[in-house]
Amino acid sequence: MADLQDEPHTNPVTPVGPGSLGAEDTPAAVVAGALDRAEALLSVHPVADGCNTFVWTLRQSPYHDIDTPDVGVDTDIPRLRAGGVGAQFWSLLVPSSRPPEAASDQVLSDTLEEIDVALALVHRYPDSLCLALTADDMADARNRGRIASFLGPVPGRTLIDSLGALRAFHALGVRILAPAGAPWAQQGLTAFGHEVVREMNRLAMLLDLTGCPPAVACQLAGASKAPAIISHTAAAALNPHPDNATDEVLLALREAGGLAMVTFDTARTGDSLHAVADHLDHVRAVAGPHCVGLGAGFGAEPGIPRPTGLTDPSGYPKLIAELLERGWPEADLSLLTWGNAQRVLRDAEFTARAAQHRRAAPS
């Protein structure tokens, strides 16, 4: 099948503006046409989703079997495949139920437990999931019909004046770390924080700026020689939620070639698919089409509010169809779903190769 990114935009339907798809006055043929195009695009450029918290859920409720439809959780392999998900970042962050003052050894213990659960998850479903360490692994998994599984982010506050834990995480397969809440990145980067960033660049690990204050996020994006990401966020200009990215942060990501991945969290985006599309429109307008991605934040048991139409990963084709109706070109959509995430990983690997002459920093 030809790469849709290289094909001309041939949709005969005139976009009817934001919030159009699924409206009562939208002809069924228009909706069906957009969905068909969305599914065709996702078959070539699947979704690289930046955030799924299922590993924590599985740690609390190990009875879930995601090989078959599981009504007890919003993530399973059939729904990931129905949504066109081809790569998944499995979040290993300690949830908010752990207080910020929790001892670092407890956070480290939690994180190691989650890494163990995540690796067991991938090994349990070898026909569907594949551990990914590089951008090439991501492409290879897609070509073999597997969902590329990246481990991370892990919490940066596990690193206390030592880079040994960072290198140990890397050896275990982790490729993303989130500095939010770490003492070396709370009010700005400390000397140790700069060492963490340099070592992450050397190891080709991604910085996840989720939850960082705007000034700190901008500093981190500028300090890293590799692109940084925000694995799940939305536009603060549309909703001033404290975890949403300000335009200042989006511009810093644009300057650094980073990636803002929009979440499906009603508290941050609103309660409809159309609201999520509005946030994607804004991030694309400010940060540019090369710096916008998707980080839904699925992986929970029932009870977590989700936007109507996006209650589980199978809703991705509806979202892509909505963006097509809004006039997004297929080239930009292929970047949104797959291309931008793969490019950020490749850029991090290029930065690491350029730093091969640099020795590992002492712990």
N, C-alpha and C positions, 0 to 999 in steps of 0.2 A: 504494500500500500504506500502510495507516495506520501511524503512528509507534508502535512497540511500547512505547515508554516510557509512553504514555498508556493502554495497554490493561491490563485487570485481569490479575492473575496467575491463570491458569486451569489450571496443571499438575495433573492428577489424581494424580500420583505423589507419595507421601510421601517427602521426603528421608530418606536412610538414613545420613547422616553423612559426615564427611570420609573421603576415600579410597575412596568407594563405586564410582565409575564404572569399569567394566571389571573389577571383581572377579568371581571365578568364580561367586559366588552371586547376581550381579545378573542379573535376567531380561533377555534380549536385547531385548524390547519396550520395557523401561524405558530402556535405553541408546539404542535407535533413536529413541525419543520425545524424549529430551534432545538428541540430535544434530540432529534435525529442528528443534527449537525454537532451538537455538544457531545453525544456519545461517540460519533465518528472521530472527533478531535481527541477525546480522552483515550481512545483505543491506540492512538499514536503517541500522544503526550499526556500520560496519566498524571494523576495528582501526586505531588510530593508534599505530604502533610507534615507540618513542622511541630505538631504537638498532639500527643495522645497519652492520657494518664492511666491507661489500662493496667500497667504494671503495678501501680500502687493498689488499684482495685483488686487485682488478682492476688496480691500479697495478703489482703484482708479477707478475700473470699476465694480460696484456691479451687473451688469446685467448678468454676466457669470453664466450659469447653467451647472455644471460639471456632471450631471446625464446622459447627452446625449453627443455625440461627438460635440465638440465646436471648430470650426476652428479659433476662435478669441484668443485662448490661447493654450499652448502646453500641458496642463494637464487637463484631465477629467477622470471620473471613468472608462469608457470603455477602455481607453488606459492604465490606471494603472493596470486594471485587465489583459489586453492583455499582458502586460509586466511582469506579475507575481509579482507585488508589494504587499507585505503583511503588511508592516509597513512603515509609513512615518513620518519623522521629519519635521514639518511645521515651517520654519524659521520665526522668528519675529524680525529679525534684521532691524534696520533703514537703508535704502539704501544709497548709496554713494551720492545721491542728497542732503542729509542733511549734511551740513558742519561739520567738526570735532569740531568746536568751538560752535556749536549750544547749546543753553542753556539746561542744564540737565533736566529742567522741561518740555521742548518741546520734548526731547527724551523720557522722561517718559510718557508723554501724548500720543505720537505716539505708544509707546509699549503697553500701556493699550488699545488703540483703536484696535491694531492688535490682542491682546488676545481676545477681544470681538468678532472681526470678525472670528477668528479661532474657538472659541467655537460655534458661530452661524453656521459656516460651518459644523462642526461635527454633530450638532444637526439637521441640515437640511437634512442630508442624513443618517439616522440611519440604513438603510438596507445595507449600504456600508462602512460607517466610524464609528469608535468607539474610543472615548477618552481613551487613555492609560496613566497610571501613573506608572506602574511597569512592570517588565519583565514577570510576570504572566499574566498581562493584554494583553501583546503582544502575548503570546501564545494562550490565550483564544480567542482573536479576530480572529487569524488565524483559530482556530478550528471551529469558528462560521461563517467563510466565510466573515469576515469584514476586513477592512484595519485599523490596529492599528495606531492611530493618537497621536503622541507626540507633545507637544507644546514647541517650542524653537529651537534654542537659542534666548534669549533676550540679548540686549546689556548691557555689564557690566558697561558702563558709566552712567547708571541710578542710580547706587549706589554711593552716595556721603556722605562718613563718617557716614553711617547708614546702618544697616543690616535689617531694617524694610521693605524696598522695596523687598529685597531678599526673606524674609519670606512671604510677600504678594504675590509675584509671585508664590511661591511654593503652597500657599493656593489656587491660581487660576488654578493650574494644570501645571504650567511650570516646566520642568525637566532639562533644559539645559540653561547655561549662557555663553556668549562669552566675555572674558575680554579685547579683543583688543580695544585700544583707551581709556580705562578707566584710569583715573589719578593714580589709585592705582596699575596699572600693565604696565605702559608705558616703564619705564626704568629698571624695575625690581619690585618685590613685595615690597610694603611698609608694615608697621606694620598692617595697615588696610587691605591691600591685603591678608596678611596671615590669618586674621580673616575671610575674605570672603571665602577663600579656606576651612578653618576648618568648617565654618557653612554650606557650600555646601556639604562637606563630611557628616556632621550630618544629613542633609536633603535628602541625596541620590540624589543630583542634579549633573549633569555632567558638567565639564569644557570643553568648546569648544575653542580650541586654534587657530582657523581660524584667520588669519591676524596678529597674534602676531609675533614680531621679533624672530629669532631663539633662541637667548639667553634667552628671556623671556619665550618662549614656553618650553624650556628645564627646566627652573626654576619652572614653574607651574607644569609640569609633575612630577617633583621630589618632590614638596611640597605637592601635593595631595596624600592622602592615598588611594583614589579610582582612577581607570583609567581615564585618560583624552582622549578626542577625538579631531580630526580635521574634522569637518562635511563636508567640501568640499575643496579639495586640489589636488595636483598632485606632481610629483617628480621634484624637482629643479635640480637634476642632469641631467635630460633630457630637461628641459626648465626652465631657471633661472627667471621665473616670480616671483615677490616679494611675492605673496601669496602661492607659492608652498613650500612644505616641504623639507628642506635640509636633507641630510643623517644623520647629527647630530641629528636633531629633530626626524627622523624616528627611530634612535637607542634609543633615550630617551623614545619614546613611547613603543618600544619593551621592554625596561628595566622595564617600569611602567605598562606593560600589557594594554596599550592604543590602540587606533584605528585611523588609517588614512583612510578617506573615499574619494575615487577618484572622481573628478568632471567630467562633460561632458561640459567643457568650452573650446572652441577652442583656446582662448588666453593662456590658461594654459597647454592644452594637445596636441593641433594640431587639424587638421580639418577632421580626419577620425576615424572610429571605431578602426582601427588597431593602431592608435597613442594612443588612450585611453588604449587599451590592453597593449601597451608597458609600460605605466605608472603603470598599475596594476602589470605587471611583475616585475618592479623595486621595487615598494613598498613591494611586497611580498618577494623579494630576500633580501632586507635590513631589514625590520621590522619583517618579518616572516609571515607565513600564518595565524597566530592567531591575527594579528594586521592590516589587510587590509580589507577595506569595500568599499561601494559605496555611493556617495553623489552627485547625478547628478547635482542638481541646476536648475531643471525645474521649471515651474510655471510662465513663462513670456508670454506676448503677442508677436505676430510675430515681427521679426526684430532682435532677439538675435541670433548670429551665433552659430550653433551647429555642432558637428562632423557628417559627412556623415554616415548615418546608425543609428544615435542616436539622432534624432531630437525631440523625445518625449519618454515617458516611455515605449511605446510598443516595443522599440528597445532592451530591456534588453535580450530577448532570443538570439538575434543575437550576443550580446557581450559574453554571456555565451558559446554559440557554438564556437566562436572564441577561447576562453580560453581552451575549450576542445580540439580543434584542435592543440593548442600549448602544449598540454600534461598536463594541470592542472588536478590532480586527483579529483574525485567527492567529496572526503572528504574535500579538500581545498576549492572547490567551495561552498560547503554547509556552510563553515565558512564565506566566502566572502559575500554571499547573506544574511544570516540570523544569523548563529551561533555566529559570533563575536559581533554583535550589542547586541544580547540578553545576551551574557556573560558579556559585559561591564556594562549593566544595573544591572545584578545580583550582580556583584562585588561591584558596588556602593551601592546597598541595603545591602549587607553584611557589608561593611564599616560603614554604618549608624547604623546598629544594634549593632555593636561593640562600637559605640560612644553614645549609648543611655544614659549612665550614665552622659554624659556631658550636662550641662544646655545650653540653648540658650544663645549666647553671647549678651550682652547688646547693644542696638543701640547707 
